[in-house]
């Protein structure tokens, strides 16, 4: 460790750096993630030259608690597996009209269906109803959910639960091999900040255990020298490679930069349903905000709050850039202007500075 005499910054030197900073749900207005989930590790790795991949695939959990004064607490799909029914604001079941699997449809389908029903109901939430099951069964099968809802005056054994989608899991991240290694020598990553491409475009419930347990253990083995030699990918792997485009801002009203406006912008334009027009506008606004904050000749951010906002802007731009390039719908990435999957896009998008 040392201190730079010119800037006063402390410098830590190490042969190995491991990024395990979690996801970036706080880029969105509504999320199940904690306050610290701002994507810092992904931004720092990208700025250090690491490849990031699959950033357009951000999973929204369809059933988060939507109650004034309560956190956006996740309500497991196990409730629907147990027999809970999704109803609209009028009390009518609706999932059968959206998917053959009804209430057990994939997360992205359920999220879009709830968002559609909420739009029809002037923003009122959907209702997750498990009150038809025996009260003792509900309380014993879902004790944490039962207790959390009771904290906010809601008895789920007697009344339905107001729910709405919320940003939940970043399936993209720092590109790693199956040993946690990145394309930057000595830089490793694991957990939600990393992307080994095991989730495809739509992670299944509990499969994040691969990120947190399997790849973290293999990462340690790699740092100890117990892994085969790293094989760098090249242009022949069939993936799309790009960087962040410098998109000029057109004449329009631009929101004031800041975290809250960033979260609103991402929720509106880069959320459950996207289209090219809104994505391009968002890309231009983010590019302008980043230039205003940290121009090429301007000072580097100093305070922790400034660092965090810079990192949030970087990760937001990565998500938007990948979403713009993928001109199809696949898994958690749904584009209204390209609503079907395309064989042409059966590949990854890799971004590198």
Order of alpha helices (4+ residues) and beta strands (2+ residues): beta-beta-beta-alpha-beta-beta-alpha-beta-alpha-beta-alpha-alpha-beta-beta-beta-beta-alpha-beta-alpha-alpha-alpha-beta
